[in-house]
């Protein structure tokens, strides 16, 4: 028997943190195996017939980035006759409409549709904008890109190739890379975080369980699925996660395609980053709670693991991290006493080493990312960026609970863009 | 945040400091201040390390049984002075620095021609014994009296009487010296435990422990090396929580047998009169260098005490101890104390804290601190614990059972280490794979 409640809390938080670390190590292993498999694929990736694809780009006050995005969409290595670009300029108050009109004027023969909405028809978030685009689209396959994305020329082709060759795939996701990674320390952290998440978490889950979650951009989905589920859930502020669960419940899976890459702009300041990540956290809590019942449903398939994975990260790990930090501070101040002995600092240090190694492995997979500068950034990341995430998780949870208790309207926060 | 920009910025700033005139001037002024400061510090250091050389011709003057040179030397060492013995034939070998001084014991020389050259060469640095004694003239009254010591305490001595004496001293606020005999065997006996407890009690009443030089010539045992048994005896005392801080021995043994007590961490030497003459073939000046860190206290029997010296003006009264054998002379103690009281001669407290700077070369005397807290006896520790229980301040401590996760922790570390090795291999493989780094 332990001496007091603090002992239980400390032991519990240690257990939670280490369970999640071990889980992540499993994913890192699986992710690396997936990488080896992908890197060895030799077959020529040729599509005999190209299906018609509708590219949907929801945009709200994106004058800084939308021009570049649409230009890159027009330059994709895909038969221009076999894809259309639909930009949903959702209740924008800036010059987005003018910029888009100019581009449309320069490319009169291209399948470029601009839908301008106002606060009555639009202005209700990304999900609503996508639904508007869905109504106007013609393709059997829909590719979604954020307004700040500039995909590689072959990005769309690779996504189509994968979905055409896998009938069980309800959607195929590509990678997103950080376009402004060299801007400052924050963007460097985000860049490494993105690499880790995609190559270790996404590829790892795909390798083990054929399980992925849609990242919100650079993905392709079958129209039939959207028709069946009635489009995107407008209540969800992370519509990507929400739709991922729905796809799996329908018996499809989501495939990971590392050959398709798109470059996007990430937040360059901490306040913008905090707002974005808080939205993600809130959205993920919403999805997790909405789908919690499937945790005990055998027919739900690999969705159960995803729910568990979310639980592990957003509940066990973050609570464990916050509790252990609090106990440490209170213990130092002499406010509480814990009677656990035998905890070695070496254990903490090993967790730190595992974190460094796993991020470096993810970095080594991408061209030019494994370098001395990134090494030092990873060393720093644990004490800075990861701690920020703990703060975001707490803020997101409080905000989410506040929305429920005070019945606040869920608002979709648009990430600020930078020049 | 660009790391290289930061570096460049610092470099530019440093270049500005070096190149611009007003910054250069500032740098010069700052360097000057730093130099002056370090010079002051080093001067102070020199002042602290200044030496006094006791210049003599004969260790023993004609007809002397006890060396007056060594008596003065002992007295000066007891005052915490940095004194070295200097035979006259080595006078010109010393490196006399600005702050050093020479004390010439004039009666020790055959004529003043033998030392007058020094006085002419170093008029500011030479002092005669007369001048030295005059410098002691106005010693504060509370420092002229004797320190009291109880000698030859054995495990079988009258410990109850000893405790009564200690209580008496404690009531009068006297801090005294206890000279205990080294015990070489029977540490496991209960009697030894009781003896240790009594010593702890005496220490708590203001006693300071010194060990007696080993008595090895009894029972016909000659030429036995006394150091090993002495070392063991002191170690046993210290293991039991008693801090032995010095040794009582005769002056001849200080020079002839310094190897016995050297490196035993005994900073104080209670020096009694010579039992034999000091071997004059010894390299006295070198030995005095070895003895320099020690604090010497001249020690006398009550019969050797000259009570009138305390009353005379300008009398030289170096720090000294009067010791009484507990086994045979306890009646003398009362008489001595009564005599000192009647002559209004104060009894000087022996307090190691007064020798803090000298003791730095030895261990820290841990059982005494600014509040004069002494080592507690078992009875006192027990009493304190019971009082804490009554005040409910340590109740929980008795119930504390710590939950040990060290075995799980060790296993987890091993698992983590294994995983780490695997990840390192992955990193190596990833670097080596020739995939033209397709992924970007």
Interface residues (C-beta under 8 A of the other chain):
Chain A: X2 X3 X7 X11 X18 X22 X25 X28 X29 X32 X35 X36 X38 X39 X175 X177 X184 X185 X258 X259 X261 X339 X340 X341 X342 X343 X344 X346 X347 X350 X351 X353 X354 X357 X358 X360 X361 X364 X365 X366 X367 X368 X370 X373
Chain B: X1 X2 X3 X400 X401 X402 X403 X404 X405 X406 X407 X408 X409 X410 X412 X413 X415 X416 X417 X419 X420 X422 X423 X424 X426 X427 X429 X430 X431 X433 X435 X437 X438 X439 X440
